[in-house]
Amino acid sequence: MAGTGLPGPWVIKFSRSKKREYFFNPETKESVWEAPSGSDEDQLKTYLEENPLRVRALHLLIKHKDSRRPASHRNENITITKDEAKEELETYMKRLQDGETFESLAKERSDCSSAKRGGDLGFFGRGDMQPSFEKAAFALQTDQVSDIVESESGLHIIKRVA
Ligand SMILES: Cn1nc(-c2ccccc2)cc1C(=O)N[C@H](Cc1nc2ccccc2[nH]1)C(=O)O
């Protein structure tokens, strides 16, 4: 894969189950834990600094009546519209900008079961989350907060923490 410092078709991926990087050859379907021979370790290090395989993020989710599952730990029947969810989420964005912590706001309001952990989803790699959420999370710098992001689950704000 170009720019990774890996030879030929080899790519680097993240194993969520083992919580570590591994190397995969899509032509031979071989997977190995250590960089294959012929790898440029410095180039690989630089590549990973610019293209993280995994990120860790907090999020605050507000579901609405058209969410994939319009229910949560805090409301067994969610009936607000997407517009009402957006307006409410904007009030949390303002409180965040006024200095309240992301964790406290997620605990107060998030419709995701991660709310009890301050919205912390832990580390995740590409392919683990819904595409719109993944795209937004991987585009953030560490400690940066997203604008409102829409997924099939509802409306989110995301803070990348690692
Ligand atoms: C992806 N995920 N991780 C957790 C989680 C993580 C750590 C501790 C507790 C729960 C919950 C979920 C999850 O899918 N929750 C859904 C809501 C939801 N939908 C999401 C879409 C993208 C990212 C996070 C999302 N969370 C729910 O509770 O209905």
Backbone and ligand atoms as CSV (ligand in chain L), in Angstrom:
chain,resi,resn,atom,element,x,y,z
A,1,MET,N,N,0.872,-1.187,0.000
A,1,MET,CA,C,0.000,0.000,0.000
A,1,MET,C,C,0.905,1.231,0.000
A,2,ALA,N,N,0.619,2.173,-0.855
A,2,ALA,CA,C,1.494,3.333,-1.072
A,2,ALA,C,C,1.632,4.158,0.205
A,3,GLY,N,N,2.882,4.531,0.486
A,3,GLY,CA,C,3.127,5.473,1.575
A,3,GLY,C,C,3.213,4.846,2.952
A,4,THR,N,N,2.920,3.564,3.058
A,4,THR,CA,C,2.943,2.945,4.391
A,4,THR,C,C,4.330,2.456,4.792
A,5,GLY,N,N,5.187,2.279,3.775
A,5,GLY,CA,C,6.500,1.700,4.077
A,5,GLY,C,C,6.462,0.179,4.062
A,6,LEU,N,N,5.284,-0.358,3.699
A,6,LEU,CA,C,5.151,-1.829,3.654
A,6,LEU,C,C,5.407,-2.304,2.232
A,7,PRO,N,N,5.968,-3.503,2.101
A,7,PRO,CA,C,6.265,-4.016,0.756
A,7,PRO,C,C,5.019,-4.501,0.028
A,8,GLY,N,N,5.025,-4.381,-1.307
A,8,GLY,CA,C,3.970,-4.930,-2.156
A,8,GLY,C,C,2.566,-4.592,-1.680
A,9,PRO,N,N,1.676,-5.610,-1.659
A,9,PRO,CA,C,0.243,-5.336,-1.372
A,9,PRO,C,C,-0.079,-5.259,0.124
A,10,TRP,N,N,0.947,-5.454,0.995
A,10,TRP,CA,C,0.668,-5.513,2.440
A,10,TRP,C,C,-0.006,-4.237,2.941
A,11,VAL,N,N,-0.975,-4.410,3.833
A,11,VAL,CA,C,-1.645,-3.268,4.473
A,11,VAL,C,C,-1.609,-3.486,5.986
A,12,ILE,N,N,-1.797,-2.410,6.718
A,12,ILE,CA,C,-1.840,-2.512,8.173
A,12,ILE,C,C,-3.274,-2.258,8.633
A,13,LYS,N,N,-3.733,-3.089,9.553
A,13,LYS,CA,C,-5.110,-3.004,10.037
A,13,LYS,C,C,-5.110,-3.045,11.560
A,14,PHE,N,N,-6.259,-2.783,12.174
A,14,PHE,CA,C,-6.371,-2.815,13.633
A,14,PHE,C,C,-7.311,-3.937,14.049
A,15,SER,N,N,-6.818,-4.803,14.955
A,15,SER,CA,C,-7.657,-5.888,15.477
A,15,SER,C,C,-8.344,-5.398,16.757
A,16,ARG,N,N,-9.692,-5.226,16.702
A,16,ARG,CA,C,-10.419,-4.724,17.878
A,16,ARG,C,C,-10.405,-5.770,18.985
A,17,SER,N,N,-10.447,-7.047,18.555
A,17,SER,CA,C,-10.490,-8.104,19.587
A,17,SER,C,C,-9.156,-8.196,20.332
A,18,LYS,N,N,-8.061,-8.054,19.580
A,18,LYS,CA,C,-6.721,-8.151,20.216
A,18,LYS,C,C,-6.189,-6.771,20.602
A,19,LYS,N,N,-6.931,-5.723,20.200
A,19,LYS,CA,C,-6.544,-4.345,20.543
A,19,LYS,C,C,-5.120,-4.023,20.093
A,20,ARG,N,N,-4.748,-4.425,18.889
A,20,ARG,CA,C,-3.407,-4.113,18.358
A,20,ARG,C,C,-3.422,-4.178,16.843
A,21,GLU,N,N,-2.374,-3.557,16.276
A,21,GLU,CA,C,-2.250,-3.547,14.832
A,21,GLU,C,C,-1.784,-4.912,14.336
A,22,TYR,N,N,-2.151,-5.253,13.100
A,22,TYR,CA,C,-1.620,-6.446,12.448
A,22,TYR,C,C,-1.457,-6.137,10.964
A,23,PHE,N,N,-0.758,-6.994,10.258
A,23,PHE,CA,C,-0.436,-6.775,8.850
A,23,PHE,C,C,-1.130,-7.841,8.013
A,24,PHE,N,N,-1.730,-7.394,6.911
A,24,PHE,CA,C,-2.550,-8.293,6.091
A,24,PHE,C,C,-2.149,-8.178,4.619
A,25,ASN,N,N,-2.012,-9.362,3.987
A,25,ASN,CA,C,-1.704,-9.362,2.556
A,25,ASN,C,C,-2.973,-9.779,1.797
A,26,PRO,N,N,-3.644,-8.857,1.140
A,26,PRO,CA,C,-4.926,-9.167,0.494
A,26,PRO,C,C,-4.809,-10.155,-0.661
A,27,GLU,N,N,-3.569,-10.325,-1.173
A,27,GLU,CA,C,-3.395,-11.277,-2.284
A,27,GLU,C,C,-3.285,-12.716,-1.757
A,28,THR,N,N,-2.497,-12.877,-0.672
A,28,THR,CA,C,-2.311,-14.246,-0.136
A,28,THR,C,C,-3.255,-14.535,1.029
A,29,LYS,N,N,-3.945,-13.421,1.545
A,29,LYS,CA,C,-4.858,-13.540,2.699
A,29,LYS,C,C,-4.097,-13.881,3.988
A,30,GLU,N,N,-2.793,-13.663,3.946
A,30,GLU,CA,C,-1.954,-13.932,5.124
A,30,GLU,C,C,-2.057,-12.779,6.113
A,31,SER,N,N,-2.145,-13.078,7.403
A,31,SER,CA,C,-2.120,-12.071,8.475
A,31,SER,C,C,-0.957,-12.387,9.392
A,32,VAL,N,N,-0.187,-11.303,9.744
A,32,VAL,CA,C,0.939,-11.484,10.673
A,32,VAL,C,C,0.964,-10.323,11.664
A,33,TRP,N,N,1.509,-10.586,12.847
A,33,TRP,CA,C,1.550,-9.549,13.884
A,33,TRP,C,C,2.714,-8.582,13.699
A,34,GLU,N,N,3.812,-9.057,13.092
A,34,GLU,CA,C,4.991,-8.182,12.943
A,34,GLU,C,C,5.112,-7.703,11.498
A,35,ALA,N,N,5.698,-6.521,11.306
A,35,ALA,CA,C,5.855,-5.966,9.959
A,35,ALA,C,C,6.613,-6.953,9.068
A,36,PRO,N,N,6.106,-7.211,7.856
A,36,PRO,CA,C,6.773,-8.173,6.959
A,36,PRO,C,C,8.171,-7.710,6.567
A,37,SER,N,N,9.008,-8.642,6.185
A,37,SER,CA,C,10.394,-8.269,5.803
A,37,SER,C,C,10.332,-7.316,4.615
A,38,GLY,N,N,11.252,-6.338,4.644
A,38,GLY,CA,C,11.279,-5.333,3.571
A,38,GLY,C,C,10.503,-4.086,3.935
A,39,SER,N,N,9.925,-4.052,5.162
A,39,SER,CA,C,9.183,-2.860,5.598
A,39,SER,C,C,10.140,-1.738,5.971
A,40,ASP,N,N,9.733,-0.515,5.693
A,40,ASP,CA,C,10.489,0.677,6.120
A,40,ASP,C,C,9.833,1.182,7.402
A,41,GLU,N,N,10.440,0.828,8.537
A,41,GLU,CA,C,9.807,1.099,9.844
A,41,GLU,C,C,9.618,2.588,10.087
A,42,ASP,N,N,10.565,3.426,9.641
A,42,ASP,CA,C,10.417,4.876,9.868
A,42,ASP,C,C,9.240,5.430,9.056
A,43,GLN,N,N,9.129,4.949,7.798
A,43,GLN,CA,C,8.035,5.431,6.946
A,43,GLN,C,C,6.682,4.962,7.502
A,44,LEU,N,N,6.695,3.737,8.031
A,44,LEU,CA,C,5.461,3.200,8.642
A,44,LEU,C,C,5.064,4.038,9.855
A,45,LYS,N,N,6.037,4.426,10.663
A,45,LYS,CA,C,5.763,5.244,11.874
A,45,LYS,C,C,5.153,6.588,11.475
A,46,THR,N,N,5.756,7.210,10.454
A,46,THR,CA,C,5.248,8.515,9.970
A,46,THR,C,C,3.831,8.369,9.420
A,47,TYR,N,N,3.608,7.276,8.660
A,47,TYR,CA,C,2.278,7.037,8.074
A,47,TYR,C,C,1.227,6.934,9.176
A,48,LEU,N,N,1.546,6.188,10.232
A,48,LEU,CA,C,0.573,5.961,11.313
A,48,LEU,C,C,0.307,7.224,12.119
A,49,GLU,N,N,1.305,8.112,12.184
A,49,GLU,CA,C,1.076,9.389,12.877
A,49,GLU,C,C,0.044,10.233,12.119
A,50,GLU,N,N,0.052,10.104,10.779
A,50,GLU,CA,C,-0.858,10.919,9.943
A,50,GLU,C,C,-2.168,10.192,9.617
A,51,ASN,N,N,-2.163,8.866,9.779
A,51,ASN,CA,C,-3.351,8.057,9.409
A,51,ASN,C,C,-3.646,7.052,10.529
A,52,PRO,N,N,-4.198,7.523,11.637
A,52,PRO,CA,C,-4.415,6.587,12.759
A,52,PRO,C,C,-5.299,5.420,12.357
A,53,LEU,N,N,-4.950,4.254,12.798
A,53,LEU,CA,C,-5.762,3.057,12.505
A,53,LEU,C,C,-6.957,3.005,13.436
A,54,ARG,N,N,-6.838,3.624,14.569
A,54,ARG,CA,C,-7.913,3.602,15.553
A,54,ARG,C,C,-7.924,4.943,16.263
A,55,VAL,N,N,-9.083,5.297,16.719
A,55,VAL,CA,C,-9.228,6.512,17.515
A,55,VAL,C,C,-10.064,6.154,18.739
A,56,ARG,N,N,-9.995,6.994,19.738
A,56,ARG,CA,C,-10.859,6.860,20.910
A,56,ARG,C,C,-11.708,8.126,20.966
A,57,ALA,N,N,-12.998,7.951,21.170
A,57,ALA,CA,C,-13.878,9.123,21.129
A,57,ALA,C,C,-15.007,9.006,22.157
A,58,LEU,N,N,-15.432,10.194,22.608
A,58,LEU,CA,C,-16.656,10.338,23.411
A,58,LEU,C,C,-17.723,10.841,22.444
A,59,HIS,N,N,-18.980,10.524,22.724
A,59,HIS,CA,C,-20.044,11.144,21.921
A,59,HIS,C,C,-21.282,11.369,22.776
A,60,LEU,N,N,-22.070,12.348,22.328
A,60,LEU,CA,C,-23.381,12.618,22.926
A,60,LEU,C,C,-24.399,12.417,21.804
A,61,LEU,N,N,-25.260,11.454,21.986
A,61,LEU,CA,C,-26.245,11.106,20.955
A,61,LEU,C,C,-27.632,11.550,21.401
A,62,ILE,N,N,-28.332,12.244,20.539
A,62,ILE,CA,C,-29.759,12.506,20.764
A,62,ILE,C,C,-30.536,11.796,19.663
A,63,LYS,N,N,-31.315,10.823,20.069
A,63,LYS,CA,C,-32.131,10.083,19.111
A,63,LYS,C,C,-33.413,10.856,18.815
A,64,HIS,N,N,-34.082,10.448,17.728
A,64,HIS,CA,C,-35.354,11.075,17.362
A,64,HIS,C,C,-36.281,9.972,16.840
A,65,LYS,N,N,-37.499,10.375,16.475
A,65,LYS,CA,C,-38.527,9.357,16.153
A,65,LYS,C,C,-38.150,8.504,14.946
A,66,ASP,N,N,-37.245,9.033,14.084
A,66,ASP,CA,C,-36.851,8.272,12.888
A,66,ASP,C,C,-35.501,7.562,13.070
A,67,SER,N,N,-35.002,7.549,14.297
A,67,SER,CA,C,-33.752,6.811,14.562
A,67,SER,C,C,-33.976,5.327,14.325
A,68,ARG,N,N,-32.851,4.627,14.022
A,68,ARG,CA,C,-32.933,3.171,13.762
A,68,ARG,C,C,-33.626,2.463,14.940
A,69,ARG,N,N,-33.306,2.865,16.194
A,69,ARG,CA,C,-33.957,2.291,17.383
A,69,ARG,C,C,-34.377,3.460,18.262
A,70,PRO,N,N,-35.630,3.939,18.088
A,70,PRO,CA,C,-36.078,5.148,18.805
A,70,PRO,C,C,-36.402,4.865,20.269
A,71,ALA,N,N,-35.397,4.324,20.978
A,71,ALA,CA,C,-35.537,4.044,22.413
A,71,ALA,C,C,-34.131,4.078,23.010
A,72,SER,N,N,-34.083,4.270,24.333
A,72,SER,CA,C,-32.765,4.302,24.972
A,72,SER,C,C,-32.924,4.019,26.461
A,73,HIS,N,N,-31.788,4.026,27.175
A,73,HIS,CA,C,-31.823,3.802,28.623
A,73,HIS,C,C,-32.635,4.872,29.339
A,74,ARG,N,N,-32.842,6.005,28.718
A,74,ARG,CA,C,-33.515,7.133,29.377
A,74,ARG,C,C,-34.934,7.363,28.868
A,75,ASN,N,N,-35.305,6.638,27.753
A,75,ASN,CA,C,-36.634,6.895,27.190
A,75,ASN,C,C,-37.050,5.694,26.329
A,76,GLU,N,N,-38.071,4.999,26.784
A,76,GLU,CA,C,-38.423,3.763,26.057
A,76,GLU,C,C,-39.182,4.038,24.755
A,77,ASN,N,N,-39.616,5.306,24.566
A,77,ASN,CA,C,-40.336,5.621,23.319
A,77,ASN,C,C,-40.022,7.055,22.915
A,78,ILE,N,N,-39.044,7.207,22.065
A,78,ILE,CA,C,-38.547,8.521,21.651
A,78,ILE,C,C,-39.403,9.042,20.505
A,79,THR,N,N,-40.022,10.219,20.708
A,79,THR,CA,C,-40.977,10.751,19.709
A,79,THR,C,C,-40.579,12.125,19.157
A,80,ILE,N,N,-39.467,12.691,19.650
A,80,ILE,CA,C,-39.105,14.023,19.132
A,80,ILE,C,C,-38.683,13.907,17.666
A,81,THR,N,N,-38.858,15.004,16.934
A,81,THR,CA,C,-38.478,15.022,15.517
A,81,THR,C,C,-36.965,15.247,15.405
A,82,LYS,N,N,-36.423,15.035,14.181
A,82,LYS,CA,C,-35.005,15.274,13.963
A,82,LYS,C,C,-34.676,16.752,14.199
A,83,ASP,N,N,-35.564,17.639,13.772
A,83,ASP,CA,C,-35.327,19.076,13.983
A,83,ASP,C,C,-35.290,19.428,15.472
A,84,GLU,N,N,-36.200,18.804,16.238
A,84,GLU,CA,C,-36.193,19.066,17.692
A,84,GLU,C,C,-34.915,18.509,18.327
A,85,ALA,N,N,-34.467,17.358,17.845
A,85,ALA,CA,C,-33.212,16.779,18.358
A,85,ALA,C,C,-32.038,17.706,18.041
A,86,LYS,N,N,-32.039,18.278,16.834
A,86,LYS,CA,C,-30.951,19.195,16.430
A,86,LYS,C,C,-30.938,20.424,17.310
A,87,GLU,N,N,-32.135,20.994,17.536
A,87,GLU,CA,C,-32.212,22.190,18.391
A,87,GLU,C,C,-31.708,21.883,19.809
A,88,GLU,N,N,-32.090,20.718,20.316
A,88,GLU,CA,C,-31.657,20.365,21.674
A,88,GLU,C,C,-30.143,20.128,21.720
A,89,LEU,N,N,-29.619,19.467,20.678
A,89,LEU,CA,C,-28.176,19.203,20.651
A,89,LEU,C,C,-27.388,20.510,20.572
A,90,GLU,N,N,-27.947,21.489,19.880
A,90,GLU,CA,C,-27.271,22.799,19.792
A,90,GLU,C,C,-27.162,23.466,21.159
A,91,THR,N,N,-28.114,23.176,22.042
A,91,THR,CA,C,-28.005,23.759,23.399
A,91,THR,C,C,-26.847,23.105,24.158
A,92,TYR,N,N,-26.595,21.821,23.867
A,92,TYR,CA,C,-25.465,21.148,24.523
A,92,TYR,C,C,-24.139,21.635,23.931
A,93,MET,N,N,-24.125,21.910,22.623
A,93,MET,CA,C,-22.911,22.480,22.014
A,93,MET,C,C,-22.576,23.798,22.710
A,94,LYS,N,N,-23.590,24.615,22.979
A,94,LYS,CA,C,-23.371,25.928,23.631
A,94,LYS,C,C,-22.820,25.734,25.043
A,95,ARG,N,N,-23.411,24.772,25.781
A,95,ARG,CA,C,-22.946,24.522,27.159
A,95,ARG,C,C,-21.496,24.040,27.171
A,96,LEU,N,N,-21.149,23.245,26.121
A,96,LEU,CA,C,-19.764,22.774,25.988
A,96,LEU,C,C,-18.839,23.972,25.762
A,97,GLN,N,N,-19.282,24.862,24.858
A,97,GLN,CA,C,-18.461,26.059,24.561
A,97,GLN,C,C,-18.364,26.976,25.782
A,98,ASP,N,N,-19.379,26.896,26.666
A,98,ASP,CA,C,-19.360,27.727,27.890
A,98,ASP,C,C,-18.529,27.085,29.007
A,99,GLY,N,N,-17.962,25.892,28.737
A,99,GLY,CA,C,-17.010,25.326,29.692
A,99,GLY,C,C,-17.442,24.090,30.432
A,100,GLU,N,N,-18.672,23.633,30.205
A,100,GLU,CA,C,-19.057,22.367,30.865
A,100,GLU,C,C,-18.303,21.210,30.210
A,101,THR,N,N,-18.062,20.129,30.969
A,101,THR,CA,C,-17.267,19.022,30.404
A,101,THR,C,C,-18.141,18.149,29.498
A,102,PHE,N,N,-17.458,17.571,28.489
A,102,PHE,CA,C,-18.173,16.708,27.546
A,102,PHE,C,C,-18.799,15.519,28.299
A,103,GLU,N,N,-17.997,14.957,29.207
A,103,GLU,CA,C,-18.464,13.777,29.952
A,103,GLU,C,C,-19.746,14.059,30.735
A,104,SER,N,N,-19.771,15.221,31.420
A,104,SER,CA,C,-20.963,15.524,32.249
A,104,SER,C,C,-22.195,15.722,31.369
A,105,LEU,N,N,-22.018,16.340,30.204
A,105,LEU,CA,C,-23.150,16.573,29.298
A,105,LEU,C,C,-23.646,15.255,28.687
A,106,ALA,N,N,-22.698,14.376,28.330
A,106,ALA,CA,C,-23.093,13.068,27.768
A,106,ALA,C,C,-23.844,12.254,28.820
A,107,LYS,N,N,-23.344,12.263,30.047
A,107,LYS,CA,C,-24.016,11.522,31.142
A,107,LYS,C,C,-25.432,12.053,31.349
A,108,GLU,N,N,-25.586,13.357,31.216
A,108,GLU,CA,C,-26.887,13.998,31.454
A,108,GLU,C,C,-27.894,13.635,30.356
A,109,ARG,N,N,-27.425,13.583,29.095
A,109,ARG,CA,C,-28.392,13.603,27.994
A,109,ARG,C,C,-28.219,12.507,26.952
A,110,SER,N,N,-27.076,11.839,26.825
A,110,SER,CA,C,-26.906,10.965,25.664
A,110,SER,C,C,-27.866,9.775,25.662
A,111,ASP,N,N,-28.403,9.476,24.495
A,111,ASP,CA,C,-29.277,8.312,24.305
A,111,ASP,C,C,-28.496,7.037,23.989
A,112,CYS,N,N,-27.167,7.113,24.037
A,112,CYS,CA,C,-26.358,5.907,23.827
A,112,CYS,C,C,-26.064,5.282,25.183
A,113,SER,N,N,-25.974,3.963,25.204
A,113,SER,CA,C,-25.702,3.281,26.482
A,113,SER,C,C,-24.299,3.602,27.017
A,114,SER,N,N,-23.470,4.242,26.191
A,114,SER,CA,C,-22.148,4.707,26.665
A,114,SER,C,C,-22.278,5.947,27.546
A,115,ALA,N,N,-23.485,6.466,27.680
A,115,ALA,CA,C,-23.677,7.688,28.487
A,115,ALA,C,C,-23.141,7.519,29.906
A,116,LYS,N,N,-23.318,6.328,30.446
A,116,LYS,CA,C,-22.891,6.090,31.842
A,116,LYS,C,C,-21.366,6.225,31.984
A,117,ARG,N,N,-20.663,6.129,30.825
A,117,ARG,CA,C,-19.190,6.296,30.836
A,117,ARG,C,C,-18.809,7.655,30.250
A,118,GLY,N,N,-19.725,8.620,30.350
A,118,GLY,CA,C,-19.410,9.945,29.824
A,118,GLY,C,C,-19.336,9.962,28.320
A,119,GLY,N,N,-19.985,8.964,27.707
A,119,GLY,CA,C,-20.016,8.891,26.238
A,119,GLY,C,C,-18.804,8.204,25.629
A,120,ASP,N,N,-17.968,7.592,26.511
A,120,ASP,CA,C,-16.711,7.008,26.024
A,120,ASP,C,C,-16.948,5.693,25.296
A,121,LEU,N,N,-16.626,5.660,24.017
A,121,LEU,CA,C,-16.801,4.460,23.189
A,121,LEU,C,C,-15.545,3.586,23.187
A,122,GLY,N,N,-14.495,4.054,23.830
A,122,GLY,CA,C,-13.228,3.322,23.776
A,122,GLY,C,C,-12.582,3.495,22.402
A,123,PHE,N,N,-11.542,2.682,22.149
A,123,PHE,CA,C,-10.870,2.719,20.854
A,123,PHE,C,C,-11.693,1.948,19.825
A,124,PHE,N,N,-11.730,2.455,18.619
A,124,PHE,CA,C,-12.354,1.712,17.525
A,124,PHE,C,C,-11.586,1.981,16.233
A,125,GLY,N,N,-11.644,0.991,15.384
A,125,GLY,CA,C,-10.948,1.085,14.101
A,125,GLY,C,C,-11.923,1.369,12.979
A,126,ARG,N,N,-11.381,1.442,11.784
A,126,ARG,CA,C,-12.249,1.649,10.622
A,126,ARG,C,C,-13.087,0.396,10.397
A,127,GLY,N,N,-14.356,0.601,10.152
A,127,GLY,CA,C,-15.257,-0.531,9.923
A,127,GLY,C,C,-16.051,-0.916,11.149
A,128,ASP,N,N,-15.692,-0.321,12.314
A,128,ASP,CA,C,-16.403,-0.681,13.551
A,128,ASP,C,C,-17.683,0.116,13.762
A,129,MET,N,N,-17.714,1.355,13.257
A,129,MET,CA,C,-18.870,2.224,13.518
A,129,MET,C,C,-19.579,2.575,12.204
A,130,GLN,N,N,-20.767,3.130,12.314
A,130,GLN,CA,C,-21.489,3.548,11.111
A,130,GLN,C,C,-20.614,4.532,10.322
A,131,PRO,N,N,-20.624,4.431,8.985
A,131,PRO,CA,C,-19.698,5.205,8.135
A,131,PRO,C,C,-19.675,6.706,8.406
A,132,SER,N,N,-20.831,7.317,8.588
A,132,SER,CA,C,-20.835,8.783,8.800
A,132,SER,C,C,-20.151,9.145,10.119
A,133,PHE,N,N,-20.333,8.272,11.124
A,133,PHE,CA,C,-19.714,8.530,12.431
A,133,PHE,C,C,-18.205,8.325,12.332
A,134,GLU,N,N,-17.816,7.214,11.682
A,134,GLU,CA,C,-16.387,6.915,11.495
A,134,GLU,C,C,-15.692,8.055,10.762
A,135,LYS,N,N,-16.294,8.510,9.668
A,135,LYS,CA,C,-15.668,9.579,8.847
A,135,LYS,C,C,-15.425,10.813,9.697
A,136,ALA,N,N,-16.435,11.173,10.482
A,136,ALA,CA,C,-16.301,12.386,11.308
A,136,ALA,C,C,-15.259,12.185,12.410
A,137,ALA,N,N,-15.291,11.032,13.061
A,137,ALA,CA,C,-14.362,10.797,14.185
A,137,ALA,C,C,-12.917,10.768,13.716
A,138,PHE,N,N,-12.661,10.113,12.580
A,138,PHE,CA,C,-11.284,10.006,12.081
A,138,PHE,C,C,-10.783,11.318,11.495
A,139,ALA,N,N,-11.715,12.240,11.204
A,139,ALA,CA,C,-11.284,13.537,10.655
A,139,ALA,C,C,-10.897,14.522,11.764
A,140,LEU,N,N,-11.234,14.173,13.009
A,140,LEU,CA,C,-10.924,15.070,14.135
A,140,LEU,C,C,-9.468,14.924,14.558
A,141,GLN,N,N,-8.934,16.034,15.048
A,141,GLN,CA,C,-7.644,15.963,15.751
A,141,GLN,C,C,-7.947,15.566,17.193
A,142,THR,N,N,-6.953,15.068,17.908
A,142,THR,CA,C,-7.157,14.712,19.312
A,142,THR,C,C,-7.619,15.942,20.102
A,143,ASP,N,N,-8.645,15.759,20.927
A,143,ASP,CA,C,-9.270,16.788,21.788
A,143,ASP,C,C,-10.202,17.728,21.019
A,144,GLN,N,N,-10.384,17.508,19.721
A,144,GLN,CA,C,-11.278,18.344,18.929
A,144,GLN,C,C,-12.709,17.806,19.025
A,145,VAL,N,N,-13.686,18.720,18.957
A,145,VAL,CA,C,-15.111,18.351,18.993
A,145,VAL,C,C,-15.727,18.601,17.614
A,146,SER,N,N,-16.566,17.658,17.202
A,146,SER,CA,C,-17.181,17.764,15.863
A,146,SER,C,C,-18.345,18.756,15.859
A,147,ASP,N,N,-18.800,19.054,14.661
A,147,ASP,CA,C,-20.110,19.676,14.520
A,147,ASP,C,C,-21.142,18.551,14.707
A,148,ILE,N,N,-22.422,18.863,14.466
A,148,ILE,CA,C,-23.446,17.809,14.593
A,148,ILE,C,C,-23.277,16.799,13.453
A,149,VAL,N,N,-23.241,15.530,13.822
A,149,VAL,CA,C,-23.041,14.443,12.860
A,149,VAL,C,C,-24.289,13.564,12.874
A,150,GLU,N,N,-24.807,13.255,11.692
A,150,GLU,CA,C,-26.011,12.424,11.594
A,150,GLU,C,C,-25.633,10.982,11.287
A,151,SER,N,N,-26.247,10.061,12.006
A,151,SER,CA,C,-26.109,8.642,11.669
A,151,SER,C,C,-27.504,8.031,11.697
A,152,GLU,N,N,-27.621,6.751,11.424
A,152,GLU,CA,C,-28.935,6.097,11.483
A,152,GLU,C,C,-29.452,6.028,12.921
A,153,SER,N,N,-28.529,6.215,13.878
A,153,SER,CA,C,-28.950,6.177,15.288
A,153,SER,C,C,-29.533,7.500,15.744
A,154,GLY,N,N,-29.148,8.595,15.071
A,154,GLY,CA,C,-29.643,9.907,15.489
A,154,GLY,C,C,-28.605,10.979,15.210
A,155,LEU,N,N,-28.560,11.988,16.081
A,155,LEU,CA,C,-27.644,13.125,15.904
A,155,LEU,C,C,-26.605,13.087,17.030
A,156,HIS,N,N,-25.352,13.245,16.617
A,156,HIS,CA,C,-24.256,13.137,17.584
A,156,HIS,C,C,-23.393,14.410,17.598
A,157,ILE,N,N,-22.756,14.661,18.732
A,157,ILE,CA,C,-21.516,15.434,18.735
A,157,ILE,C,C,-20.440,14.487,19.257
A,158,ILE,N,N,-19.242,14.627,18.695
A,158,ILE,CA,C,-18.162,13.670,18.954
A,158,ILE,C,C,-16.935,14.422,19.450
A,159,LYS,N,N,-16.285,13.894,20.479
A,159,LYS,CA,C,-14.994,14.457,20.896
A,159,LYS,C,C,-13.952,13.349,20.783
A,160,ARG,N,N,-12.944,13.564,19.933
A,160,ARG,CA,C,-11.861,12.591,19.842
A,160,ARG,C,C,-10.919,12.801,21.015
A,161,VAL,N,N,-10.583,11.767,21.746
A,161,VAL,CA,C,-9.715,11.925,22.921
A,161,VAL,C,C,-8.382,11.188,22.770
A,162,ALA,N,N,-8.247,10.381,21.698
A,162,ALA,CA,C,-6.930,9.744,21.477
A,162,ALA,C,C,-6.881,9.214,20.045
L,1,LIG,C1,C,-21.291,1.507,19.447
L,1,LIG,N1,N,-21.720,1.495,20.863
L,1,LIG,N2,N,-20.853,1.381,21.859
L,1,LIG,C2,C,-21.538,1.423,23.015
L,1,LIG,C3,C,-20.925,1.367,24.323
L,1,LIG,C4,C,-19.560,1.500,24.440
L,1,LIG,C5,C,-18.961,1.458,25.687
L,1,LIG,C6,C,-19.714,1.273,26.842
L,1,LIG,C7,C,-21.089,1.117,26.729
L,1,LIG,C8,C,-21.701,1.156,25.466
L,1,LIG,C9,C,-22.895,1.554,22.722
L,1,LIG,C10,C,-22.981,1.601,21.347
L,1,LIG,C11,C,-24.208,1.735,20.550
L,1,LIG,O1,O,-24.271,1.340,19.405
L,1,LIG,N3,N,-25.219,2.336,21.193
L,1,LIG,C12,C,-26.503,2.595,20.509
L,1,LIG,C13,C,-26.524,4.050,20.027
L,1,LIG,C14,C,-25.337,4.381,19.167
L,1,LIG,N4,N,-25.346,4.421,17.835
L,1,LIG,C15,C,-24.100,4.768,17.426
L,1,LIG,C16,C,-23.542,4.972,16.153
L,1,LIG,C17,C,-22.201,5.313,16.057
L,1,LIG,C18,C,-21.421,5.449,17.187
L,1,LIG,C19,C,-21.968,5.254,18.455
L,1,LIG,C20,C,-23.319,4.923,18.568
L,1,LIG,N5,N,-24.118,4.648,19.638
L,1,LIG,C21,C,-27.632,2.452,21.513
L,1,LIG,O2,O,-27.345,2.439,22.729
L,1,LIG,O3,O,-28.787,2.389,21.030
